[in-house]
């Protein structure tokens, strides 16, 4: 299994969070350690690619891909498709 690059991990997180997801499920879907997830989530929240939503009734947090995050995914997928054609 090859090592994933940061753009690959970011895309995986944003794809998993599209529509909303809890932190534990995101950790599992992205196949990351809690330390790795925290590092990437801090970055994505800071860059506004990911948004934190809080359920008022339960107090639980979920995370959702923002419009800017969706733009990232579109560009990422375009670059990947071109890279595979030339490989």
Secondary structure, 3 states (H helix, E strand, C coil): CCCCCHHHHHHHHHHHHCCCECHHHHHHHHCCCHHHHHHHHHHHHHCCCEEEEECCCCCCEEEEECHHHHHHHHHHHHHHHHHHHHC
